[in-house]
Amino acid sequence: MKTPSELSQGLRGRLLFNVPALGAILLASLTATGVRAADDTPPGVTAKVAMCIGCHSIPGYQASFPEVHKVPMISGQNAKYIAAALTAYRQGDRKHPTMKSVAASLTDQDIQDIAAYYESHGKDRPAPVAKGGAASPEVQALLTRGNCIACHGEGLNKPIDAGYPKLAGQHADYLYVALKSYQTAGKGPIGRNNAIMSSQVKAFTQAELKLLAAYTAGLQGDLKTVPQSRFR
């Protein structure tokens, strides 16, 4: 009769030379513990968005660069815009150390898959209820000066082109940080390079940007944070 040690070594040897068997065992183990892709999402895409979940699927989660703010809601955002944003982080046109690292690991196809996933993600869930009201005369004047609706559309939620983001309902502190970043394009380790947004935003004071961000956050929109875990 073989000892337990001999039995263990024999099993290990058979598994090392039987990759399909080892894969089946690992898959069964992961499934049993609940680590598996959602039924309606291809496994390959689930693996790609896994790195996004840790920040963008936690309600109220905050980032600390370049200052503390909530990470943006991306479920329900336009795929074309998400793809453009990820490409900008990868190329350095948007400066953010974490997002640069994430985007640098993605192929063009990865970016397209992730963008498509988040455009349709959470469509069966209601977006947060609007918290604001009609624009005050001061805010309306700022919206007119910035010509915001010309690109971002009715209610700042129906962009004229899918390459522009939906803004309505987005976190106010994130919007404020994002708007300020266009004022610092090309200045050290922060900022965003975008000719249109840079020319628009430079016409505003930071106090005015904060007013615009607060108003936009109170609008009804499609954006949401869908709680999600790698362990399902």
N, C-alpha and C positions, 0 to 999 in steps of 0.2 A: 504493500500500500504506500502511495506517495504521501510525503509530508505536505502540510499546508504551504510551506515555502516553495516546494517543487511544483505544486498545483498552480500557485500564483505566477511563477516564472513561465510555466507552459502556456497559461492563458495570455500573459503579456506577449509572448512570442507569436501566438496565433493572431492576435489583434494587430500587431505591428505589420504583419504581412497580409492583413486582410482589411484594407482601408474602408471598403464599403461596410463591413461589419462594424468597424469602429464608428463610422459616421452615423450609422443607424442607431447605435447605442447613445451617442451624444445627442442626436435629434430627439430620441425618446426621452432622455433625461431633461433636456430643455423644455420640451412640451409638458412633461409632468410637473415641472416647477413653474410653468406659466410663461416662459420666455418664448414668445412666438409672434409672428407678424399678425396684424389684423387680417381677418379673412378676406377683406375686399382690397387689400393692398399687396401688390407683388412683393415677394420677399426681398428682391434686389433693391426696391425703392425703400422698403422699411429700413434696410441697413444704411442707406444713404441719409435718411432723415434722423437716424438715431442720435447724431451729434447735435441736432437742432433742439431736441426735446428737452435737454437739461436746462435751457433758458427760456425758450419760447412756448413751452407747454406748462409753465408754472405760473399761475395767476399771481400778479403782483411782484414777480421776481425782478430784482434790481441789478443793474450793471454799475460799474464804478469808473468807467472811462468815457469821456474825459472828465466827467463828474457823475455823481450818483443820480440815476434815473431808471425808470422802469424800462425793461426791454420791450421793443415794439410788438404789438399784436400783428401776426402775419397770416393767420388762418383767414381765408377770404380775400386776401390781397391778390391783385392781378399777377398772373404768372409772368407775363412779359416784364413787368417792373421788378419782380423778385429776381429774375434771371439777370437783368441789367445791374441790379444792386450787387449781387454776388460777384458778377464779372468785374465791377468797379472795385470791390474789395480785393479781389485777386490781383488786379492790375495796379493797385495803389492809388487809384483816383478817389477812393474813400479810405481814410486812414483810421484803422481800428485794429489793435494788435490781435484780439481774439478772432474777429471776423476775417482778418487777413490770413491767419493760420488755417481757419476752417476752409475758406474759399480756395486757398492754395492747394489743398488736397483734392479738389474736385476737378473732374474733367468737364468739358462742355456738355456732354450728355448727362452727367451727374447734375449739373446746374439746371438743365431743362427738366429733368425728372423731379427734382426737389421743388422747383417752381410750380410745376403742374400739380404736384401733390398738395401744396399749401393753398393754391387757388381754390380747390374743391374741398379742402379739409374743413370739417365741421359745418357743412351746409345744412345738416339736419338739426343744428343747434341754434337757438336764437342769439342774436348779437346783444350786447349790453344795451339797456334802455337809455335813451337820450337824457342827458342831465341839464342841458341848457335851454335857452329860448331864442327869441329873435335877436339878431345882432343889434347892439346899441349903435347910435349914430357914430360914435368914435370908432367902433370895430368895423362898421360898414365902410367908413372912409378908408380904413386900412386895407380892407378887402378890395376896394375899388382901385386904390393906388397900386396895389400889388397885382391887380388883374388876375387874382387867384382862380376865379371861376373859368377863365378862358382856357385853362389847361385841366384843372381838377374837376370841372363840371358842376352840375347842379348839386347843391348841398355838400360840395367838396367830396362827393362820393361816387360821381359818375364821370371819370376822366374822359376827355375827348379821344385819347389814345391809351391803349392798355400799357404802354410804356411809362405812363405817369401813374403815381400811386393814388389809391383811395386814402383820404386823410380823415374823414369824418369819424369821430369816436376814438381816434388814436390817443394814447396817453399824452397828456399835456406836457409833462416834463420831458418825454422823449422828443416830442415835436419841437419844443424849445431848443433842446440840445442840437437836434438835426438842423434847424434853421440857422442857429449860430454857426454851425460848422461850415456853412457856405460862405460866411464872412471871413473865415480863416483859411481859405483854400491856398495851398502852396506855402503855408507858414508852419514849418516844423513838423512834428509828429501827429498833428491833428488837422482836421479840415476835410472838405469834400470839393472836388473839382467838377463843376458843372456850370458852363457859361451862362445858361439861362437863369438858373437859380441864384448864382452869385450876383449877377447884375440886379436881380429883383431884391434880394435880401439886403444888399448893401445900402439900400435906400431907407432902411428901418433902424430905429434904435433897439437896443435889447429889451427895453420896457415895452415897446410896441410889439416886438416878436412874442413876448410873453403873453400879451393880450390876445394876439392872434391864435397862439397855441391853446390858451384856455378856452376860447370860443370854439375852436375846431374840435376839441376834445368833447365838448358838450353836444355835438351834433349826432343824429342817428346815422349809423353806418353799418357796413357789413363786416368790419373787422372784429375778431374775437381771439381770445386765448382759450384753447381747448385742452383741458387737463389730460395728460397723456403720460404713460410710463413705458419704459423698456420692458418692464415685468408685467405681462398681461395674462 
